[in-house]
Amino acid sequence: MTTSDVVVIGAGSMGAWTALRSQRAGWRTTLIDAFGAGHPRATSGDESRILRASHGADVFYTRWSREARTAWLAFGEEIGETLFVPAGALWFAHREDGFEGHSLATLTSMGIPVERVEPAEMAERWPQIRADDLAFALYEPEAGLLLARRGVVAVARAFTTLGGRFESGWAEPGAADGRRLLDVVAGDGIRHPAETFVFAAGPWLPTIFPAVLGDLISVTKQDVVFLGPAAGDNRFGAEALPCWVDYDAAFYGLPAVDGRGVKLAPDRYGPVFDPTDGERIVDPETVRLARRYVARRLPGLIDAPVVETRVCQYETTPDTHFIIDRHPDFDNVWIVGGGSGHGFKHGPVIGSHVVSRIAGAPPGVEEERFELGRARTFQQNMRTGAQVRLD
Ligand SMILES: Cc1cc2nc3c(=O)[nH]c(=O)nc-3n(C[C@H](O)[C@H](O)[C@H](O)COP(=O)(O)OP(=O)(O)OC[C@H]3O[C@@H](n4cnc5c(N)ncnc54)[C@H](O)[C@@H]3O)c2cc1C
């Protein structure tokens, strides 16, 4: 087996982009995935993911998400595929001083297009949304959704087109020499030696490194339902309806794309989940919550049937910041993950960041948030925070 410069384990958004960036940097790169790119067990394997700039007062993720947007758009153009749907994103604010108010100030100060929309104006622009209980809405016209599964498959394909090697199989750390890992062993016993290893294994990271990550990444079941609008009802497609996030009500959704129905998800943590063997059947309670939500917010969907369901998983760190750091026992092993419900869009920037760290760049001050050894206190600010009950 020839030695690679870099072996990346995991072809989700984080690993596939890291492999592509690594191959583009001129390093001989091997990408290994247990089930292939864009498969239904992967966190990146869903049809769609929101790409938004709003991150409250956090300038760092706001900047990263803008860089990621540029990278996804450029990549889509390069390969001649539509991966980004420019639907925009609406954030429903229940109070003036919440996540949305902070996002409005941050985006404005950074020159990112953003609008404050009052409830009366909401009723004119998006009559399919009931907004009479809101303080205001924040509208990001340049946000939208990424065709996630398709995107990951395209990145992995671009990687192999550039000469990168893609292997299938469950990979585990193999032989070591002091603080250097020498190889990983894939399912069939084949050894893959390399100078550097990147484990971008999403929700499987705590299984691979239980001592290091067992307490740091929680893997929970997350149900998603798709409601099908009536034939000819165009109010809920991406041309008419933005992605939306009801941050304080811990609910979010995406417009219907590719005729798949309107996607809705309660953003509460589900039970602990096994990403390999877990049965991907949604809890009827999720459907009940989704129906209760649309009755309040999108009444035109009250009678819409469930046309599809999906079970994904969060791999959440206590403070919802990613993990991008060296393994504490190995100088040439990187751990990349902890997407915490907001990691997909950042794939291209995470890939660039990992490659620059492998090349020897120190983390910037803001990037110290990704460190493994840092004390992390519980907060779920990068996703949503359930503060309002919608009945
Ligand atoms: C319901 C839901 C909604 C979300 N919404 C958004 C959103 O709107 N916007 C956003 O940006 N993010 C969102 N996220 C988060 C985002 O999807 C994740 O942060 C991101 O997809 C994680 O990517 P990853 O590459 O780390 O992991 P994954 O996509 O899970 O990829 C890991 C890969 O590693 C492989 N693997 C694991 N172990 C091994 C091994 N030992 N050997 C070989 N291969 C292995 C797996 O097969 C898998 O393909 C959401 C997540 C969920 C669950």
The ligand as a Gaussian input file, in Angstrom:
#p B3LYP/6-31G(d) Opt

LIG

0 1
 C      -31.677000      17.650000      11.698000
 C      -30.411000      18.410000      11.427000
 C      -30.479000      19.677000      10.866000
 C      -29.321000      20.390000      10.607000
 N      -29.418000      21.607000       9.995000
 C      -28.308000      22.260000       9.614000
 C      -28.406000      23.440000       8.842000
 O      -29.508000      23.889000       8.510000
 N      -27.264000      24.044000       8.454000
 C      -26.029000      23.557000       8.775000
 O      -25.037000      24.162000       8.387000
 N      -25.905000      22.427000       9.511000
 C      -26.999000      21.770000       9.927000
 N      -26.917000      20.606000      10.639000
 C      -25.594000      20.129000      11.068000
 C      -24.806000      19.473000       9.952000
 O      -25.638000      18.611000       9.206000
 C      -23.616000      18.716000      10.540000
 O      -22.886000      19.591000      11.401000
 C      -22.674000      18.215000       9.454000
 O      -23.384000      17.570000       8.428000
 C      -21.662000      17.264000      10.061000
 O      -20.806000      16.812000       9.053000
 P      -19.619000      15.834000       9.383000
 O      -18.796000      15.735000       8.154000
 O      -18.945000      16.248000      10.644000
 O      -20.303000      14.434000       9.760000
 P      -21.084000      13.347000       8.846000
 O      -21.835000      13.996000       7.777000
 O      -21.840000      12.465000       9.764000
 O      -19.950000      12.522000       8.169000
 C      -19.159000      11.606000       8.890000
 C      -18.753000      10.495000       7.936000
 O      -17.772000       9.709000       8.567000
 C      -17.960000       8.365000       8.192000
 N      -17.309000       7.535000       9.221000
 C      -17.522000       7.605000      10.544000
 N      -16.721000       6.759000      11.202000
 C      -15.995000       6.121000      10.247000
 C      -14.965000       5.138000      10.288000
 N      -14.497000       4.657000      11.452000
 N      -14.449000       4.708000       9.125000
 C      -14.890000       5.201000       7.949000
 N      -15.841000       6.157000       7.851000
 C      -16.371000       6.611000       8.985000
 C      -19.463000       8.210000       8.129000
 O      -19.844000       7.127000       7.306000
 C      -19.900000       9.564000       7.582000
 O      -20.064000       9.528000       6.183000
 C      -28.054000      19.853000      10.940000
 C      -27.989000      18.580000      11.504000
 C      -29.150000      17.862000      11.746000
 C      -29.051000      16.502000      12.338000

